[in-house]
Amino acid sequence: MQSLNAQIVPQPMFFADSMLGRLARWLRTLGYDTAYEKVISDEALTERVLTERRWLLTRDRYLVQRKILRDRHTLIVSDRLRDQLRQIRSELHLELDLSDRTASRCAACNTMLIVIPHEKAALTVPAYVASQHGTFSHCPRCERIYWPGTHCMHMRALLQELRVS
């Protein structure tokens, strides 16, 4: 139970290290601001985590031994996505929800997606996709267009499995 004086904590911002690219894409799709760089030095990564006030998600045991990162990281123990999601849900108490209420981010560049009219999306996506889907989102930074295809069904199924486990 929260006290009346409890502060509302903003949604966490993460930095996923180079070993966690798939997890980073999932977190972005789930609406979490998740920085990720495939190639970055430990020093640059540490600097970004601290400067941007991000929480480090890493598989690097040596990196988490740095005193400067104390209490700003989670050491991900598994290389399997299902186990990684289970761990961060449990340890960080994350809401892993993929619904119409979820404000998604671009899986590629982490920018917030904007819902666009069907007519506009239909000019860009394949005709079959336009005929099968009514809602589309657009990344204003990298111009990708997203729609709730079969990948969303698979994601929802895995998330449901994690909720009951």
C-alpha positions in Angstrom: 0.0 0.0 0.0 1.4 3.4 -0.9 1.4 6.3 1.5 -0.4 9.5 0.6 3.0 11.2 0.2 4.3 8.6 -2.2 5.9 10.1 -5.3 4.9 9.0 -8.8 8.0 7.5 -10.3 8.4 8.2 -14.0 8.6 5.2 -16.3 12.1 3.7 -16.1 14.6 4.4 -18.9 16.9 1.5 -19.8 20.2 1.0 -21.5 20.6 -2.6 -22.9 24.1 -3.6 -23.6 25.3 -5.1 -26.9 24.4 -8.6 -25.8 20.7 -7.7 -25.3 19.5 -6.4 -28.7 16.4 -8.6 -28.9 15.4 -7.6 -25.3 15.9 -4.0 -26.2 13.5 -4.3 -29.2 10.9 -6.0 -27.1 11.1 -3.3 -24.3 10.8 -0.6 -26.9 7.7 -2.3 -28.4 6.3 -2.5 -24.9 6.7 1.3 -24.6 9.9 1.4 -22.5 12.6 4.0 -23.4 15.5 1.6 -24.1 18.8 2.9 -25.5 20.9 0.3 -27.3 24.1 0.4 -29.2 25.6 -2.6 -30.9 29.1 -1.3 -30.6 30.0 0.9 -27.6 32.9 0.9 -25.2 32.3 0.2 -21.5 33.4 3.7 -20.7 30.9 5.3 -23.1 28.1 3.0 -22.0 28.8 3.9 -18.3 28.8 7.6 -19.1 25.5 7.4 -21.0 23.8 5.3 -18.2 24.8 7.9 -15.6 24.3 11.1 -17.7 20.9 10.0 -19.0 19.9 8.4 -15.7 19.2 5.1 -17.3 19.0 1.6 -15.7 21.6 -0.7 -17.2 20.5 -4.1 -18.4 23.6 -6.2 -19.0 25.0 -9.7 -19.3 28.5 -8.5 -18.6 29.6 -9.7 -15.1 32.7 -7.6 -15.2 30.8 -4.4 -16.1 28.5 -4.6 -13.1 31.5 -4.9 -10.8 32.3 -1.2 -11.4 31.5 0.7 -8.3 30.2 3.7 -10.3 27.3 1.5 -11.5 26.3 0.2 -8.1 22.5 0.2 -7.7 22.0 1.2 -11.4 22.0 -2.1 -13.1 20.4 -5.6 -13.5 22.6 -8.5 -14.4 20.6 -10.5 -16.9 21.4 -14.2 -16.2 19.9 -15.9 -19.2 20.5 -15.6 -22.9 16.9 -16.7 -23.6 14.4 -13.9 -24.2 11.6 -15.6 -22.3 13.8 -15.9 -19.2 15.1 -12.3 -19.6 11.5 -11.0 -19.7 10.6 -13.1 -16.7 13.6 -11.8 -14.7 13.0 -8.1 -15.4 9.3 -8.5 -14.7 10.1 -10.1 -11.4 13.1 -8.0 -10.3 12.1 -4.6 -11.7 8.3 -5.1 -11.3 7.7 -4.1 -14.9 4.3 -4.1 -16.5 4.8 -6.2 -19.6 1.7 -5.2 -21.5 1.1 -5.0 -25.2 -2.3 -3.6 -25.8 -4.0 -0.6 -27.4 -3.2 1.4 -24.3 0.5 0.7 -24.7 2.4 3.7 -26.2 5.0 1.9 -28.3 8.4 3.0 -29.4 10.2 2.2 -32.7 11.9 -1.1 -32.3 14.7 0.2 -34.5 15.5 3.7 -33.1 13.5 4.0 -29.8 11.4 7.1 -31.0 7.8 7.3 -29.8 5.4 6.0 -32.5 2.6 8.2 -33.9 -0.7 6.7 -35.0 -1.4 7.6 -38.6 -4.5 7.4 -40.7 -5.1 4.2 -42.7 -5.3 6.2 -45.9 -1.7 7.5 -45.4 -0.3 4.1 -44.4 -2.0 2.5 -47.4 0.2 4.6 -49.7 3.3 3.0 -48.3 2.6 -0.6 -47.0 1.8 -3.5 -49.3 -1.8 -3.6 -50.5 -2.5 -6.9 -48.7 -1.3 -5.4 -45.4 -3.5 -2.3 -45.9 -6.5 -4.5 -46.6 -6.0 -6.7 -43.5 -5.2 -4.0 -40.9 -7.0 -0.9 -39.8 -4.4 0.7 -37.5 -0.9 1.8 -38.3 1.8 3.6 -36.4 4.7 5.6 -37.9 8.2 6.5 -36.6 8.8 10.1 -37.4 12.6 9.6 -37.1 13.3 6.6 -39.3 10.1 6.5 -41.2 9.2 2.9 -40.4 5.5 1.9 -40.4 4.2 -0.6 -37.9 0.9 -2.6 -37.8 -0.5 -5.3 -35.5 0.5 -8.3 -37.5 1.1 -11.9 -36.5 4.3 -10.8 -34.5 1.9 -9.0 -32.1 -0.1 -12.2 -31.6 3.1 -14.1 -30.8 4.3 -11.4 -28.4 0.9 -11.3 -26.6 0.9 -15.1 -26.3 4.4 -15.0 -24.7 3.5 -12.2 -22.4 0.3 -14.0 -21.3 2.4 -17.1 -20.6 4.8 -15.0 -18.4 1.8 -13.6 -16.5 0.6 -17.0 -15.4 4.0 -18.4 -14.7 
